[in-house]
Amino acid sequence: MGDPAASCSIQRTLDLVGDRWTLLILRDLFRGVRRFGQLQEDLGIARNLLADRLTKLVDAEIVEREPYQDRPVRHEYVLTHKGRDLSPSLVALMGWGDRWCSDGEPPTLLVHAECGTPLEQVTRCPTCDDPLSPSDIRSRPGPGRDIPTEGFPQPVEAS
């Protein structure tokens, strides 16, 4: 029987980006902070930790190094398409923190660049376009599941 954690996309994601420093590095990259020294200064992170996390992000193809100077050669770190796809996850974490950790005073608002309206993150059904609450969501084995599905937990009905 396979490892249940290996069949969980949340676990696989956490293996790549699931520590505090990595998430904060990603936050800064989304904000446009791209150079090693700027990241280190903004985060207050030790050089060796920053280098380690950036190497892991590059190896996972979430970030790529691009030269911005020839003599000496210096690089900046840029999100790949795979990295940019993490945006909704970071927005969700931020929204949760705004709701539960900011005493009603979020330190930063995310707004639509074109019109300035504060964003809302809503999960919608792609077929009927209905907004979904957690009680409207169920799970089922997917095509990538590598362990037997007998006994797969049934959805818990909201009470």
C-alpha positions as CSV (number, residue, x, y, z in Angstrom):
1,M,0.0,0.0,0.0
2,G,1.3,3.5,-0.9
3,D,2.1,6.3,1.5
4,P,-1.2,8.2,2.2
5,A,0.7,11.5,2.4
6,A,2.1,11.0,-1.0
7,S,-1.4,10.9,-2.3
8,C,-2.3,14.3,-0.9
9,S,-1.7,17.4,-3.0
10,I,-1.7,19.5,0.2
11,Q,1.2,17.5,1.6
12,R,3.0,17.6,-1.7
13,T,2.6,21.4,-1.8
14,L,3.7,21.8,1.8
15,D,6.8,19.8,1.0
16,L,7.8,22.5,-1.5
17,V,6.5,25.7,0.1
18,G,5.3,24.9,3.6
19,D,7.6,26.8,5.8
20,R,7.4,30.3,7.1
21,W,10.5,31.7,5.3
22,T,9.5,30.2,1.9
23,L,6.1,31.7,2.1
24,L,7.5,35.1,3.1
25,I,10.0,34.9,0.2
26,L,7.2,34.2,-2.1
27,R,5.2,37.1,-0.7
28,D,8.1,39.4,-1.4
29,L,8.6,38.1,-4.9
30,F,4.9,38.8,-5.6
31,R,5.5,42.3,-4.3
32,G,8.4,42.8,-6.7
33,V,11.3,42.3,-4.3
34,R,13.6,40.2,-6.5
35,R,17.3,40.7,-5.5
36,F,19.0,38.6,-2.8
37,G,20.1,41.6,-0.8
38,Q,16.7,43.2,-1.0
39,L,15.0,40.0,0.1
40,Q,17.4,39.6,3.0
41,E,17.0,43.2,4.2
42,D,13.2,43.1,3.8
43,L,12.8,39.8,5.6
44,G,15.5,40.0,8.2
45,I,16.5,36.5,7.2
46,A,20.0,35.0,7.6
47,R,21.9,34.7,4.3
48,N,22.3,30.9,4.6
49,L,18.5,30.4,5.2
50,L,17.6,32.7,2.3
51,A,20.1,31.0,-0.1
52,D,18.8,27.5,1.0
53,R,15.1,28.5,0.4
54,L,15.8,30.2,-2.9
55,T,17.8,27.1,-4.1
56,K,14.8,24.9,-3.2
57,L,12.4,27.2,-5.0
58,V,14.7,27.3,-8.1
59,D,15.1,23.5,-8.0
60,A,11.3,23.1,-7.8
61,E,10.9,25.4,-10.8
62,I,8.8,27.9,-8.8
63,V,11.4,30.6,-9.2
64,E,14.1,31.2,-11.8
65,R,17.3,33.1,-11.5
66,E,17.8,35.8,-14.2
67,P,21.1,37.8,-14.5
68,Y,20.7,41.6,-14.1
69,Q,24.4,42.5,-14.0
70,D,27.5,41.1,-15.7
71,R,30.5,42.3,-13.7
72,P,30.2,40.8,-11.2
73,V,27.4,38.5,-12.3
74,R,24.4,39.0,-10.1
75,H,20.9,37.5,-10.4
76,E,17.4,38.4,-9.4
77,Y,14.7,35.8,-8.6
78,V,11.6,35.8,-10.8
79,L,8.5,33.7,-10.3
80,T,7.8,31.2,-13.1
81,H,4.3,30.4,-14.3
82,K,4.3,27.6,-11.7
83,G,5.2,30.1,-9.0
84,R,2.6,32.7,-10.1
85,D,0.0,29.9,-9.8
86,L,0.6,30.1,-6.0
87,S,-1.0,33.5,-5.8
88,P,-4.5,32.4,-4.9
89,S,-3.0,30.3,-2.0
90,L,-1.1,33.3,-0.6
91,V,-4.2,35.5,-1.1
92,A,-6.3,33.0,0.9
93,L,-3.7,32.9,3.7
94,M,-3.6,36.7,3.8
95,G,-7.4,36.8,3.9
96,W,-7.6,34.3,6.7
97,G,-5.0,36.4,8.6
98,D,-6.9,39.6,7.9
99,R,-10.0,38.0,9.4
100,W,-8.6,36.2,12.3
101,C,-5.3,37.8,13.2
102,S,-5.6,41.6,12.6
103,D,-8.3,42.7,15.1
104,G,-10.3,44.0,12.1
105,E,-7.5,46.3,10.9
106,P,-5.7,44.5,8.0
107,P,-2.2,45.9,7.5
108,T,-2.5,45.7,3.7
109,L,-5.4,45.6,1.3
110,L,-5.2,43.8,-2.1
111,V,-7.1,45.8,-4.7
112,H,-7.9,45.4,-8.4
113,A,-5.1,47.3,-10.2
114,E,-7.5,48.8,-12.8
115,C,-10.2,50.2,-10.5
116,G,-8.9,50.0,-7.0
117,T,-11.7,47.8,-5.6
118,P,-10.6,45.6,-2.7
119,L,-10.5,41.9,-3.7
120,E,-12.6,39.1,-2.5
121,Q,-11.6,35.5,-2.9
122,V,-14.5,33.3,-3.7
123,T,-14.6,29.6,-4.7
124,R,-17.1,29.0,-7.5
125,C,-18.4,26.0,-9.3
126,P,-17.0,26.1,-12.8
127,T,-20.3,24.6,-14.3
128,C,-23.0,26.6,-12.6
129,D,-20.9,29.6,-11.3
130,D,-22.4,29.4,-7.8
131,P,-20.2,30.6,-5.0
132,L,-19.4,27.7,-2.6
133,S,-19.0,27.5,1.1
134,P,-16.9,24.8,2.7
135,S,-20.0,22.8,3.5
136,D,-20.8,22.7,-0.3
137,I,-17.5,21.0,-1.1
138,R,-16.9,17.2,-1.2
139,S,-13.9,15.1,-2.2
140,R,-13.5,11.9,-4.1
141,P,-10.5,9.9,-5.4
142,G,-8.9,11.5,-8.4
143,P,-7.1,9.9,-11.3
144,G,-3.7,10.4,-9.7
145,R,-4.5,8.5,-6.5
146,D,-1.9,5.8,-6.1
147,I,-3.4,3.8,-3.2
148,P,-6.6,1.7,-3.2
149,T,-9.8,3.7,-2.8
150,E,-11.7,1.2,-0.7
151,G,-12.6,2.8,2.5
152,F,-12.0,6.3,1.2
153,P,-13.5,8.6,3.8
154,Q,-17.0,9.7,2.9
155,P,-17.8,13.4,3.0
156,V,-18.9,14.7,6.4
157,E,-22.3,16.4,6.2
158,A,-22.5,19.9,7.6
159,S,-24.6,20.0,10.7
